[in-house]
């Protein structure tokens, strides 16, 4: 059964389906999470809140499929991925429109995220080379040694709401290319992008049970973390939940990569090319309504350039058109939900109460009457002791902090318990080198607003932004999804 004609309740609301063992599964009855278009506030569907039984069903299907899938040659394992890449490119616009409808980001932003997801599949198709091991003859007289990579079994990912199509592709292409089988749990707030992706996975011809989809919320998460047949878990979300995922899964003997939250600092030196710098900062802070783990959060202005940065950002914000991301000419879409809108509004109110200067008040922007909208907001005079200067807001709110020199800027960035991404804008090679040498965030940019690595480089933060050892993407993905076996031979 395909997802288009199934799982519709009496009110005409489409209920998301699971995909287990190569078949679409309707989940009848039980609790659901209502899914809304954040640009209109209209209910567009519902996510069944599955539990341990559905996770076990998927885990058993994946375990059974692993026995034969791991024996398929690596060259043959990537053929369905090649077919999936082609199908995703053919359906990229449909997928992007679905991302916009369920998440709210603008269509250009959604298209970009779909493209980045497809690039993950391209990188995973390099498995025949990237899974190669090492060997050495005569480690002692007549004795040879080799190290090989082997798949481990069933893996799972727990995906966030902010990139509905892309984030699961950070994980499952690498996992199955390595010979593992997989279970994906999308965010219950945005289930429909993955309904399309799994339809294309089915069409691409993966054997039954190799890739499975289970919808739900907290109960599914905990069932994944505790299930004895699941060998490893990948997670993207807030740092408190990332820590829970890491501790719980590790306590059950699993390999874990848990990518957490962020408070990303942008350092602007007085010698920066200011026009390009301010364009990049505005896009970083307000793109995707600030709902991304690499968004600029705090701009540290060095050496007297604060007034120029403040004025330039305010001018750019004033030109933003706010509205439904599905329409042309929209610069800023809604945040994900009414609850999240209230959270962002609460941070703005707290910032004012704690003495920050509200330069641009997004609450007074020209906002649509329906949906979950807040305009881009700019604070100045923010200190690290203030709530908005310290906590992750995850919305279109940017803070300015004036500092004396680069040393002070680096000290402030390093003092924060989160260290996901950070950037410097400068024309000084000396300043850029000092920054890259001293900064402790794992993803750093020089004259880059969003320091997002490509699919063939590792992705993940440091300190409280990442829990685990092996990060996502690139060569590290092949380390995470395989185990090393060392063979020592005498003949």
C-alpha positions, 0 to 999 in steps of 0.5 A: 500500500502506498502512502498517498491513498492510505491512513486518512481519517474521517475528517480528511486529514492524512495520517502518516504511515510506518514502513516496515519490512518493505511494506506500508503499515497503517497505524489504526487508533491510538494517540496522534500528534496533530500536524499543522502548516505553520504558515497558515495554522491549518491542520494538514495531518497527524502522526501516529504516536507509536511505541515499543511494539512498532519499534520491535517490529521494525527492529526484527525486520531489520535484523532479519534483512541484515543477515543477507544484506551484509553479504551483498557486495559493497558494489551492489549495495550502492546500486539502490542508492544510485537509483534513489539519488536519481529518483530524489532529483526527479522528485526534488521539487515535490519534496521541497514543497512538502518541506515548506508546507510542513516546516515553513521555511521558504522554498529556496531554503527547502530546495537547498536542504533537499540538494544537501541531502542528495549530496549525502547519498553521493558521498555514501556511494563512495563506499567501495573506496571508503570502506577499504581497510589496511594491511601490512606484510611481515609484521614479524617473520612470516606473519601478516596483518590486516584491518578490515571494516565490517557492518554491525547490524541494525542502526537507527536515527532520531531526526529533528523538525528543522530539516525534515528531508535532509537530516535522515539522509545524514545517516541512512545512506552511509549505514546501508552502504556499509552493509547495515540495516536501518530504522528512521524516526522522523520528528512527529511535527514533520512526518510527510517529507520522509513519507515521500523519501520512503516511497522513493526508497521502495521504488529504488528497490532496496530489499525488504527490511533494509530501510524502515520507518517508524513514526512517533514521539518520546515512546519511540525514542526510548524504545530505540535507545533500549532495544537490544537488536539496535547496535547504534543510534544517531540523533539531532536535536537539543542538547538536553535531549542529546545528553539523554539519548547518549546516556541511555543508549550507551547504558544499553551498549550502543554506539551513539552520535548525538548532535545537540544544540548551539549558541553560535558566535560570529566575530566581526573584525574592523577590517572585514569587508562589511557589505558582504559580511553583513549580508552573510550574517543576516542570512545566517541569523534569519534564514530558516527563521533561525531554526538551525543549529548553525545559525548566527546567535551572537555577533561579537563586534571588535574594535569599534565597528559595532555601530556600523554592524548595527546600522547595516543589519537593521537596514537589511532586516527592514527590507525583509518580506515575511510570509508563507514560504511557499510564495515568491518573494518571501525572505522569512517564513514562520517558526514551526508551531504556536508553542515555539512562537510563544517560546521565542516571544518569551525570549524577546520579552526577557531580553528587554526585561534584562536590559538589552537594547531592542534595535529591531522588534520583530513583534512589530513587523508586518506579519500575516494574520494567520500562522506562527510568525515573528519578524527578525529581531535585533538586540544590542548591548547583550552580555553573556549574563543575559538569558538571550546572550546565553541560552539557545533561542532557535528563532530569528533573534540576533544579539550584538555584543561589543568587545575590545579585541580578538582575544576578548571575543575568543574568550567569550566564545570559548567560555560558553558550554556549547560549541557547535559552529563559529565564524570570523569575518576579517581580511587579516590572515593573522586574525584568521589564523589566531581564530582557527587555532584558538576557537574550540567549536568543531565547525569554524568558518572564515568569512562564512556565515553558516559553517556547514561542512559538505557531505564528504567532511565530518559534521558535529560540534564540541563540548555540550553540542555533541555527545559521542566520539564519531561524528556525522558525514564523510569518512567519520560516517564509515567509522561509525557504521562499521567495526574494525576487525584486525586479522593476524595470519601465519602460513 
